[in-house]
Amino acid sequence: MDQTTAKRLLKEGAVFLFLDVPEGTEFGIDMKSWNTCEKFRGVKMIPPGIHYIFYSGLNDYGDIAPRSGFFYNFKQGEMIAKKWDKDECDISSDIITENEIVSFKENLMTLDQFLGPYPYDISEKWYNLSSHITEMTIQRIQPLSGVIRSALELISYENSVRSKQPKPDESPSSSKHAKRSRFSGDEKFLDNLLPDLRPKPGTELRFTKLPSKNYPENSTPSEITQHNLDLTYTLECLLQNYESEMDLIGELELSYICFLVGHSLEAFEHWKIIIGLLCECENAISKHRNIYDAFISVLEIQINEVPEEFLADIVSNNNFVYVKLRNLFRSISECNVDGRLKTKVDRFKRRLTEKFGWDFSHLDSEDEEDAPVIVET
């Protein structure tokens, strides 16, 4: 990078100061990470927009802590400063005063040698993975603590009501029934002895919850069956939680980044939930055409960025993505949508076939694992 461009980016780009970070700490921004050295003080030339800062500290024995991180929407020329808490082996909750920030800005040229430049080789890739995430999406989903942790801190809750251990059945009954009753009672008693572990309040990701039922109240049995076969009603209920329907795609992107970069398993599960829902809504495709157009584009980028170590969970886990995409591609081929969307789907199918060897031919036939089993009597 020439000096003129570097000076311009240094002036226009944002700066993240990370002070008192121990040497050897893993630190990263977006999709790049490094191990800090003695002179590390932060990152400069950060492009304006939403970015993900993450880190993993080292304890006194050299063990690496689980990854933690947070999203932040950097403004042009903005400077954010955080300090490291050596006692907690984590980012400090202390507030950096405005006077300190002003002092850091005045001495930016002196600090320059201690700041690593933002890795611009990943900027386009990062933008493609996060283009639908807004600041409101972050505020709505990010934990109240402000930090996303790969290993949730669990605390034990006392059961408010514990069932009493059942007394032996004194009434005349068969020995078989008595044994079954005692076993069931012992099992419940042991369950009540297990700790009730839940995430510490304020530390969990606050993803949008799906409705508890896939059908409206007072639905007939046939209507319930129909709503379970086509989840359009569930999707419509979910979209009511957003100001814009494209916020759902933003939540899909955020959950993907939280599991890919933040190593969050709960984010991985939510990512699969959104994919599963969007792939089972045939009646919604033409009505929410923009959602599905963005969904195809985003999912294609996400699958292309999945590292090999995640493929076993995403691709081979009961072929989850493959099975769901077969349903979606079948629905799009049969519904009344424009040719542009169908052309995009055809291109996506070809790339998936080239990358994974997935066969999307004969979409009108049932998958082998979903086909009915015929038993000879």
C-alpha positions in Angstrom: 0.0 0.0 0.0 1.4 3.4 -1.0 2.0 6.0 1.7 -0.6 8.4 0.4 -3.4 5.7 0.6 -2.1 4.5 4.0 -2.3 8.1 5.5 -5.8 8.6 4.1 -7.0 5.3 5.6 -5.3 6.1 8.9 -7.3 9.3 9.0 -10.6 8.0 7.7 -10.6 4.5 9.2 -11.5 3.7 12.8 -9.1 2.7 15.5 -9.6 0.0 18.2 -7.2 0.4 21.1 -6.7 -2.7 23.2 -4.4 -1.8 26.1 -2.5 -4.0 28.6 -3.1 -7.1 26.6 -0.6 -9.9 27.7 1.8 -11.2 25.1 0.6 -14.4 23.4 -3.1 -13.5 23.7 -5.2 -14.5 20.6 -6.8 -11.5 19.1 -8.8 -11.1 15.9 -11.1 -8.9 13.9 -13.7 -10.3 11.5 -12.1 -13.4 10.0 -8.4 -12.9 10.9 -6.6 -13.6 14.1 -3.1 -13.3 15.5 -1.2 -13.8 18.7 -0.2 -10.5 20.3 3.4 -9.5 20.9 4.8 -7.1 23.5 4.2 -4.0 21.4 0.5 -4.7 20.5 -1.9 -1.9 21.3 -4.7 -2.5 18.8 -5.8 -2.2 15.2 -6.0 0.9 12.9 -7.5 1.7 9.5 -10.7 -0.2 10.2 -13.3 0.4 7.5 -16.4 2.1 8.8 -19.2 -0.4 9.4 -20.0 -3.5 11.5 -17.1 -5.6 12.6 -16.5 -8.5 15.0 -13.7 -8.2 17.6 -12.7 -11.5 19.4 -10.0 -12.7 21.7 -8.8 -15.7 23.8 -6.8 -15.0 26.9 -4.0 -17.1 28.5 -4.1 -18.1 32.2 -1.0 -18.4 34.4 -0.5 -22.0 33.2 -0.6 -21.1 29.5 -4.0 -22.5 28.9 -6.1 -20.7 26.2 -9.5 -19.5 27.4 -12.6 -20.1 25.3 -13.1 -17.5 22.6 -15.1 -14.3 23.4 -16.1 -11.4 21.2 -18.5 -8.7 20.4 -20.0 -6.8 17.4 -19.4 -3.1 17.0 -20.5 -0.6 14.3 -17.4 1.6 13.8 -17.9 5.1 12.5 -15.5 6.9 10.2 -12.5 8.2 12.1 -13.9 6.8 15.4 -11.6 5.6 18.2 -12.7 2.9 20.7 -10.5 1.9 23.6 -10.7 -1.1 25.9 -8.4 -2.4 28.6 -7.4 -5.9 29.6 -8.3 -7.2 33.1 -5.3 -9.4 34.2 -7.2 -10.8 37.2 -10.2 -11.9 35.2 -8.1 -12.8 32.2 -10.7 -11.0 30.1 -11.6 -7.6 28.7 -12.1 -5.1 31.4 -15.5 -3.5 32.2 -13.8 -0.2 33.2 -14.9 2.7 31.1 -12.3 4.7 29.2 -13.1 8.4 29.8 -13.6 10.9 27.0 -10.5 12.8 28.1 -8.4 9.6 27.7 -9.8 9.1 24.2 -9.0 12.7 23.3 -5.4 12.2 24.6 -5.1 9.0 22.5 -6.3 10.8 19.4 -3.8 13.6 19.9 -1.0 11.0 20.1 -2.2 8.8 17.3 0.9 9.2 15.3 3.0 8.1 18.2 0.7 5.1 18.8 0.8 4.2 15.1 3.8 1.9 15.4 2.0 -0.1 18.0 -1.2 -0.6 15.9 -1.7 -3.4 13.4 -3.4 -2.4 10.1 -6.8 -3.9 9.3 -6.3 -6.8 6.9 -7.9 -5.4 3.8 -7.5 -8.7 1.9 -10.6 -9.9 3.8 -12.7 -6.7 3.6 -14.8 -7.9 0.6 -15.3 -11.3 2.0 -16.4 -9.8 5.4 -18.8 -7.4 3.7 -20.5 -10.3 1.8 -20.9 -12.2 5.0 -22.4 -9.3 7.0 -24.1 -7.0 4.5 -27.6 -7.5 6.0 -26.6 -7.1 9.7 -27.7 -3.7 11.1 -26.8 -2.0 14.4 -30.4 -2.7 15.5 -29.9 -6.4 14.8 -26.8 -6.4 17.0 -28.6 -4.6 19.8 -31.5 -7.0 19.7 -29.5 -10.3 19.6 -26.2 -9.6 21.3 -26.1 -10.7 25.0 -27.0 -8.0 27.5 -23.5 -8.4 28.9 -22.2 -7.2 25.5 -19.9 -10.2 25.1 -20.5 -13.3 23.0 -18.8 -16.4 24.6 -18.2 -19.7 23.0 -18.5 -21.4 26.4 -21.6 -20.1 28.2 -21.2 -19.6 32.0 -23.8 -21.9 33.6 -25.3 -21.5 37.1 -27.4 -23.8 39.1 -31.0 -23.0 39.9 -32.8 -24.7 42.8 -35.9 -26.6 41.8 -38.9 -24.8 43.3 -40.8 -28.0 43.5 -39.3 -31.4 44.0 -41.4 -34.5 43.8 -41.1 -36.7 46.8 -39.7 -40.2 46.5 -42.7 -42.5 46.0 -43.5 -44.8 48.9 -43.7 -48.6 48.2 -47.0 -49.7 46.9 -48.7 -51.4 49.9 -51.8 -52.4 48.1 -52.0 -55.9 46.7 -50.7 -55.8 43.1 -48.5 -57.8 40.8 -44.8 -57.8 41.5 -44.2 -56.6 37.9 -46.3 -53.5 38.4 -44.6 -52.8 41.7 -41.1 -53.0 40.2 -42.1 -50.8 37.4 -43.6 -48.2 39.8 -40.5 -48.2 42.0 -38.2 -47.8 39.0 -40.2 -44.9 37.6 -40.2 -43.2 41.0 -36.5 -43.7 41.5 -35.8 -42.3 38.0 -37.9 -39.1 38.8 -36.2 -38.8 42.1 -32.7 -39.0 40.6 -33.7 -36.4 37.9 -34.7 -34.0 40.7 -31.2 -34.5 42.3 -29.5 -33.3 39.1 -28.5 -29.7 39.0 -30.7 -27.4 37.0 -28.0 -25.6 34.9 -28.9 -22.5 32.9 -26.9 -19.7 31.2 -26.0 -16.9 33.6 -28.6 -14.1 33.0 -27.4 -11.6 30.4 -24.8 -13.9 28.8 -27.0 -15.8 26.3 -27.6 -14.7 22.7 -31.1 -13.4 22.3 -32.2 -15.0 19.0 -35.8 -14.5 17.9 -37.9 -17.4 19.0 -40.2 -19.3 16.7 -43.8 -19.7 17.7 -44.6 -22.7 19.9 -47.1 -24.0 17.4 -46.9 -24.3 13.6 -50.6 -23.6 13.2 -53.3 -21.1 14.4 -55.6 -21.7 17.3 -58.8 -23.6 16.5 -57.3 -25.3 13.4 -58.9 -28.4 12.2 -56.8 -31.6 12.0 -56.5 -31.3 8.2 -55.4 -27.6 8.6 -52.8 -28.7 11.3 -51.4 -31.2 8.9 -51.2 -28.7 6.1 -49.4 -26.1 8.3 -46.9 -28.7 9.4 -46.2 -29.7 5.7 -45.8 -26.0 4.7 -44.4 -23.7 7.4 -45.5 -20.5 5.8 -47.7 -19.6 8.8 -44.7 -20.1 11.1 -42.5 -17.8 8.9 -45.2 -15.2 8.9 -45.4 -15.2 12.7 -41.6 -15.0 12.9 -41.5 -12.0 10.5 -43.8 -10.0 12.8 -40.9 -9.7 15.2 -38.9 -7.6 12.8 -39.2 -4.0 11.5 -38.1 -5.2 8.1 -38.5 -8.7 6.7 -34.8 -8.6 5.6 -33.9 -8.5 9.3 -34.4 -12.2 9.2 -31.5 -12.5 6.7 -29.5 -10.3 9.0 -30.1 -12.7 11.9 -29.1 -15.6 9.6 -25.8 -13.8 8.9 -25.2 -12.9 12.6 -25.8 -16.5 13.8 -23.4 -17.8 11.1 -20.7 -15.4 12.1 -21.2 -16.2 15.8 -20.6 -19.9 15.2 -18.0 -19.6 12.5 -15.9 -16.9 14.1 -17.3 -16.9 17.7 -17.4 -20.7 18.0 -20.9 -20.6 19.5 -22.8 -23.8 19.3 -26.1 -22.2 20.2 -25.6 -19.9 17.2 -25.0 -22.9 15.0 -28.3 -24.5 16.1 -30.2 -21.2 15.4 -28.5 -21.0 11.9 -29.9 -24.5 11.1 -33.3 -23.5 12.5 -33.6 -20.5 10.1 -32.4 -22.6 7.1 -34.8 -25.4 7.9 -37.7 -22.9 8.2 -37.1 -21.1 5.0 -36.7 -24.3 3.0 -40.1 -25.6 4.1 -42.3 -22.7 3.0 -43.6 -23.3 -0.5 -46.4 -20.8 -0.3 -44.1 -18.0 1.0 -41.7 -18.0 -1.9 -43.6 -15.9 -4.3 -45.0 -13.6 -1.6 -41.6 -13.0 0.0 -39.6 -13.2 -3.1 -36.9 -10.7 -1.9 -36.2 -12.8 1.2 -35.6 -15.9 -0.9 -33.5 -14.0 -3.4 -31.2 -12.8 -0.6 -31.3 -16.2 1.2 -29.9 -18.0 -1.8 -27.1 -15.4 -2.2 -26.2 -15.4 1.5 -26.3 -19.2 1.9 -24.1 -19.7 -1.2 -21.5 -17.3 0.3 -21.7 -19.0 3.7 -21.3 -22.5 2.4 -18.3 -21.5 0.3 -16.7 -20.0 3.4 -17.2 -23.0 5.7 -13.7 -24.4 6.7 -13.1 -28.1 6.4 -13.2 -28.6 10.2 -16.9 -27.5 10.2 -17.9 -29.6 7.2 -18.5 -32.7 9.3 -21.1 -30.9 11.3 -22.8 -28.9 8.5 -22.6 -31.1 5.5 -22.4 -34.7 6.9 -24.7 -34.2 9.8 -27.6 -36.2 8.4 -27.0 -34.2 5.2 -29.1 -31.5 6.8 -28.3 -28.7 4.3 -28.6 -31.0 1.3 -32.0 -32.4 2.4 -33.4 -29.0 3.1 -32.1 -27.5 -0.1 -33.7 -30.3 -2.1 -37.1 -29.3 -0.6 -36.5 -25.6 -1.4 -35.3 -26.2 -5.0 -38.3 -28.4 -5.6 -40.7 -25.8 -4.3 -39.0 -23.0 -6.4 -39.2 -25.0 -9.5 -42.9 -25.6 -9.1 -44.0 -22.2 -7.8 -44.8 -19.1 -9.8 -41.7 -16.9 -9.5 -39.7 -15.0 -12.1 -37.0 -16.6 -14.2 -34.2 -14.6 -12.6 -34.7 -16.3 -9.2 -34.9 -19.8 -10.9 -31.7 -19.0 -12.9 -29.9 -18.1 -9.6 -31.1 -21.4 -8.1 -29.8 -23.4 -11.1 -26.4 -21.7 -10.7 -26.4 -22.5 -7.0 -27.2 -26.1 -7.6 -24.4 -26.5 -10.1 -21.9 -25.0 -7.7 -23.0 -27.3 -4.9 -22.7 -30.3 -7.2 -19.2 -29.3 -8.1 -18.1 -28.6 -4.6 -19.8 -31.5 -2.7 -21.0 -33.9 -5.4 -24.6 -33.3 -4.3 -27.2 -34.6 -6.8 -30.2 -32.3 -7.3 -31.6 -34.1 -10.3 -35.0 -35.8 -10.0 -36.3 -33.3 -7.5 -39.8 -34.6 -8.1 -38.9 -38.0 -6.6 -38.8 -38.7 -2.9 -35.5 -38.9 -1.1 -34.5 -42.5 -0.2 -34.5 -41.7 3.5 -37.9 -40.0 3.3 -39.5 -42.6 1.1 -42.1 -44.9 2.8 -40.9 -48.3 3.9 -42.8 -51.3 2.4 -43.0 -54.3 4.7 -44.1 -57.6 3.4 -46.6 -59.5 5.6 
